[in-house]
Amino acid sequence: MAAQRDNNFHHDVASEQKFDRSTAIESRLVGESSEIADLRASIMRLSDVTPDVLIHGETGSGKEVVARALHHCSPLRKGPFVAINCGAIPEAMFESELFGHEKGAFTGADAARIGKIEHASGGTLFLDEVEAMPMALQVKLLRVLQFRQIERLGSNKSIDVPVRIVAATKEDLKLASDAGRFRSDLYFRFNIVTLTVSPLRERRDDIPQLFAHHVRLATARYKRDAPIVPEELMLDLMSHDWPGNVRELGNVADRFVLGLIGSRFTPHTSDGTPAGTLKDDVDAFERNLIAYTLRRYQGHVVPVSKVLGIPKRTLYDKMRRYALAGDAYRS
């Protein structure tokens, strides 16, 4: 029996050694921008520990992807990953949904029910839109963070819940706390480890790789062959501001695979007019065209100036104006 346990132990150690956290993180967080590289490095530094984490970022920027990367590359990766959107739960159901309830705890509670926190025991609980959590429930969540225990609704018995909590928000919780919309003690409890997911417009270098990634996902989902991405389309994608972030980019990739987008993509505002002023659009197009071409030729100015049809001196001037360094594109 002891020999069997030893064999299992050695097998677990071998499995750990084969697990490449760096590769696992890169496969989930796609991109080559400095922002994504820094985010991957932060997750890697946390890969052997399990602190609670707050993720901040705009809607659609990929906060749940980051949460899943944190879970999958942590010692808890064999445990469950349980996601819940705090903004989608009616306030009357919130306590039961998170903490569970005993039979007869309220009218209609015909049987005991395990809540999301208890269900995530041994793994990670992801609380998206945590700013939407009712204040009364924030107090109970604070106790979970402090003691890793819960009490089901209608029970006086404490249940141990060894769970890591990762929360995500699109708001500045410090401002929400100052305004009385979020408990300051809960904010400071989460403020130990905070990761920020930059909006896509601030990491345009990731767009080609991200678009290719979502095209591959769409071809698998719809069982279609992967179409070739026209250069004109890629330039349009690089020029767009992406208010919906990576989620919006994924939707465009779906439409492209389904044949609903051709060689051009012209985003419009909600009233049907083109987004941005003419000068803004021209500057964004020029900057992204130069950045895209620098990437294609690994930062070498001579071929880039030939392809763009401008003198090297003019190209250097534009690179300085747009803060583009050729060295940054060399492998």
N, C-alpha and C positions, 0 to 999 in steps of 0.2 A: 504494500500500500504506500509506504514511504517512497519506494523507488518510483511508483507511478506519479506521486506528487512532484518528485524531483524532475521527472521527465516533462511534466506539464509546465513546471517553472522554466526549465531550459527552453521549451518550445515558445513560451510567452516572451522570454528575453530575445530569442531569435526573431520573433515576429516584430518586436520593438525595433531591433536593429535594422530590419528590412524596410521599416516604415520611414520614408523620406519626407519629413515635414516640409522642407523647402519646396520640393516638387508639388506636394499636395496644396500648399498655399498658392503657388503660381498657377496651378490648374484652375483655381477658383477665382482668383483676383487677376483678371486679364488686363494687360496693358503694360506700357513701357515708360510711362511718365514718371517724373521724380516723385509726384504725389503718391502714385500707386506703389512705387518702390519703397517709399518710407512706410506706407501702411503695411506692406508685406513684412518689412523688417520689424515693425512693432509687434505684429502677430507672432513672428518667429521668436521674439524675446519673451513672449508670454506663453510659449508652447509647452513649457514644463511646469506651469503653475495655473491656478484656476481662480484668479481674483474676479469679482464682479466688475462688469465693464459697462460704460455708457458710450453709445455710438451716436454721433451727431452728423446729420447730413440732410440735404433737401429731399423731398419726395422723389422716389425713383432713382436715387443715386446709387443704390446697392447696399443699403444698411443690413438687410437680412443676409446677403451674400457674405458680408464681413462677419456677421454673427455665426453663420454656418462654418466659415473658415476657422474662427476661434474655437468652435466646438470640435471640429474634425481633427484639428491639429493639437488638441489638448489631451491630457491624461483621461478625460471623460469621454473620449470619442466613441467608446463602445456602449455608452449609455444613451438614453433617448435625447433627441432634440425636439423640444415642444415649443411651438410658436403660437403666440396669441396677439391679436391686434386690439389694444385697449380702446381704440376709438370706435370699434365695431360692436361692442358689447353694451346692451342696455344697462343702465346704472342699477336697476332693480335686480339684475341677474349677476352682477359683477362678483359679489362675494362668493356665491355658490360656484361660479365658474372657476375662480382661482383657488378657493380653499376647500371646495366640496361641501357636502352636507350629510347629515345622518337621516335615517328614515324618520318621517314625521316632524322634521325641523320646521317645516312650513306647509301650508296647504298645497297639495299636489306632490309633495316629496314622498312618494310611495315606496322608495327604496333608497338606500345609502348610495352616495355617488362620490367618487374620487375626483378632486379638483385638479387643475392643470399643474399646480405647484407640486403636489404629491405625485402626479403622473410623471413629472420630470425628474423625480428622485434618482440620483446617481448619474445625472446628465446635466443638460443645460436648458433653462427656461428663457425664452426670448420674448421680451415684452416690447412690442412695437407700439409707437405713438404713446409712450408712457406718460406724456404730459396730459393725456386725456383721462387718466385714472382718477376717479373721485377722491376727494381729500380724505374721507373716512377710511377708504381702502389703503391710502398711502401710509396711514399709521400702522395698519396691519402688515403691510409689505416691509416697513422699516423693522418690525420685530422679526420677520423672517430673515432679513439680511443680518440682523444682530445675533440671533440665536439658532437659526436653521431649524425652526420648529413651526408647526402650524396647529390650529385647532379647527376641525370641520365645523361648519355651521350647525348648531344644535348639540355640540359636544363640549365637554370640559376636559377631554383627554388631549394631551400634547403628543404630536407625532413628529419624530425626527425626519427631516428632509434634507439629506446631503445633496444640495443642488447649487449649481452656479447660475447666477442671474445676469443676463445681458439685456440691457434696456436700450431702446433707440428712440430718438426724438428729432424732429425737424425744427424745434424751437430752441431758443437760448434759455435753458432752465434756470440760470441765475436771474435773468430778467423776469421769468415767470414766478420765481421764488420771491423776488423783491415786490412783485405786484400782488402777491398773496394767492396765486393760482397753483402754486406747487410748494410742498413743504420744504423749508430750507434744510431741515435735518436730513431729509431723504436725498435732497440734492447733494449735500456735502458727503453723504454716505457713498453716493455714486461717483463723486468727483475724484476718486483716487486714481482710476484709470479711465481716460476719455480718449476715444479714437474719432477722428474726423474724416468723413468721406467727402472729398472735394466734388463740386458739381462738374459735369462733363465739359462745360464751356471753359473751365479752368485747366483742363487736361486733354486738350484736343489731340495731343500725340497718341492718345489711346484709341481714337476713333477707328482707324483702319483695322486694328487688331480686334477691337470689340465688335465691329460690324461683321468681320469675317467669322468670329465666334458665334454670333447670333444667326448668321446665315447658315452655319453648319447645324445649329440647333433646329432651325426652321426646316431645313431639308430633311432632317430625320423625322420631325414631327409630321410633315405633310407628305413624306415619301416622294420628294421631288429631287431631281438632279440639281446640283449647285450651279447657278448661273455665274458667268464671268462678270465681275463688277467693272463697269466702264469707268475710265479715268474721270470723265465729266461728272459722273454720279458721285465719285469719291470726293471730288473738289467741292461739290455742293454740300455733301455731308460735313466736310471740314469747315465750311463757312457758316453753318447753322449754329444758333446759340443753345439749342437743346433745353428748353425750359422744363421738359419732362425727363431730362437726364437719360440714363442708360435704358430705363423702361421705354422711353419714346424711341430711342435708337433701335431697340429690339422689335418694336412694332413696325418700324420702317423696314427692317430686315425681313420680317414676315411678309409684308406687302411686296417686297422685291422678289422673294422666292415664289410668291403666288402670281407673279407677272402683272401686278397692279401698279408697279413703278418701272419706268423704262430707264433711259440713260440719264435722266435729269430728275432732281428733287428740288422743288421750289417751295419752301415752307411759307405759310401765311399766318397772319394773326387771326383771332377769332372773328373779326369783321371782314375777313377776306382780303385785306391789303397786305402787300409784302412786308415782312418783318424788318425793322430797322430803317435808318435813313440811308440815302444813296451813298454818302461818304462812309458811313459805318460799314455798309455792305461791301463797298469797294475795298476799304482797308482790310476788313476781315478776309475777303477773298484773296487779296494779294499776299497777306501774311501767311495764310494757310497753304496757298499754292507754293510759296517759297519753302515753307517748312516741309511740305509733302515731298517736294523735289529734292531737298537736302537729304531727307530720309532715304529716298530711292537711291541716291548716289553717295550715301554714307558720309555726307558733309563735305564732299570735295567740290570746291567752288567752280573749277573750270568746266566740267560737264554740265553743272547746273546752269551756269550762265549761257552755255550754248543751247541747252534745251529751252530755256526761258526766252532766249533771243535778246539778252541785255548784256552790256559790257560788265566786266568784273567789278569795276569801280562802282557802277550803279548798284550792282548786286550787294556789294559790301555796305553801301550806304543804307540800303533797304534792310539788310540784316541787322545793322546797328539800330535803325529806327524801330524795328519790331522785336528787338532783344533776342535775336536768333544767333546762336553760336554754332559754327560748323562742327567744332570739336564734339559737341554734345551728340552728334549723329553718327560718330565713328565708333565702330565696334572694337 
